Amino acid sequence: MTDRASQASASYYIRTFGCQMNMHDSEHLAGVLELSGYTGAADIVQADIVIYNTCMVRQSAEDKAWGQIEALSSLNGSALLAVCGCMAERYGVDIMSRCPGVDLVFGLHSIARLAEMLEKSSRARLCDLGNINRASIDELPSKRANPSAAWVPVSHGCDRFCSYCVVPLVRGRERSRPPGEVTEEVQRLASAGVFEITLLGQNVNSYGRGLDGTSFAGLLESVACVPGIRRVKFETSHPGDLSDSILVAMSGRAEVCEYLHLPVQSGSNDVLSAMGRGYDRDYYLQRVERARELVPGVVISTDIMVGFPGETDGDFQGTMDLVRAVGFDAAFMFMYSRREGTAAASIGNEVPQVVKAERLKALSRLQARFTRKSLVNLVGSTVELLVEGVARSGEYVVGRTRGHQVVLLPSFEAPLYSLVEAYVPGAGSHAARGRVKKVIREPPD
């Protein structure tokens, strides 16, 4: 380790694991660093400061982070190495015991003092977690990768306490931001040229608890009314809090996209009960039916877990049957991983790894049919796309429909971060193919 972290010319590299909330947090990390005089490095090996913004919702994400943190010293032994995010909140100073190369462990609610912490940790190792239930990072500067789109958290933490989930342990209890604060942030973003907003929360539907007279449906309408905002999305929704008023708000404002991410987790009532999800299979199916009734053309995606402790072959078939009944447009599917401190960790009756793998493979094959069907349904239509990045080959750019589906466009046809209208002549298994008809909105300067 050197004292380069204290130099104005020091460079940084942020490696982000996990969900959109983590990616949003990393934008604030970058904003605070740049305001303090640091510059972004193109490569982790070249960076003076490397920050791992970690996730531990699943064991695979945690294992990947541990592996990269432990390996970094062999790639760039002179870099100052910092760890934040969920693993920092959960393990704190123990990270330094396991990884002697880590110089700084900090909580995301301490990042207003990030420059100061880096200065101190360049001389002596430091752990500073701050107070997760008091401080807020929402008003801190940020550096967004996409100038046309922004994530806006409406709440932090979660009160649901699903038996498998570590989020309340590392993100704290649910805390809603005042509605005026949220809309003011959206107004500032719109003034800067942003035209797509994604409202974030571990459970956005429950927004407003503790704030008299405030609901997520009302907030959704307020954000949609901000001049300059053309597309509004939100996630993640909990089925138990998906009210008709939210669905009415989706259908009542053209700016609110017809996209609903509604995690089901399982199609078995016994498993749903053991998970503490607070709803049963029939209730979930009723919410899907209501969404399709009130929001014409709604695109529905979900999260599904296989191998929860005690899950039987019959339980798994219940999940497969539910997938067939709903016909999800997309799904994120994963195997249960035991998380210390959660209620499910003490259940026992673990499903063998080989069985979990077999179930995930079968579920993935089934869902692939519905994902492809959803994409094929776009063929022959004209869609609105936000061009959000370059595909791996470099030959195409990636566009997202209002329903969050991926459409690949020839890179020479669509400027990055622009909003375009495109015709869809074909579709594959994971993405549709499009041709630009016209550019609706150029990216901000």
Secondary structure, 3 states (H helix, E strand, C coil): CCCHHHCCCCEEEEEECCCHHHHHHHHHHHHHHHHCCCEECCCHHHCCEEEEEECCCCHHHHHHHHHHHHHHHHHCCCCEEEEEEHHHHHHCCHHHHHCCCCCEEECHHHHHHHHHHHHHHCCCCEEECCCCCCCCCCCCCCCCCCCCEEEEECEECCCCCCCCCCHHHHHCCCEECCHHHHHHHHHHHHHCCCCEEEEECCCHHHCCCCCCCCCHHHHHHHHHCCCCCCEEEEECCCHHHCCHHHHHHHHHCCCECCEEECCCECCCHHHHHHHCCCCCHHHHHHHHHHHHHHCCCCEEEEEEEECCCCCCHHHHHHHHHHHHHHCCCEEEEEECCCCCCCHHHHCCCCCCHHHHHHHHHHHHHHHHHHHHHHHHCCCCCEEEEEEEEECCCCCEEEEECCCCCEEEEECCCCCCCCEEEEEEEEECCCCEEEEEEEEEECCCC
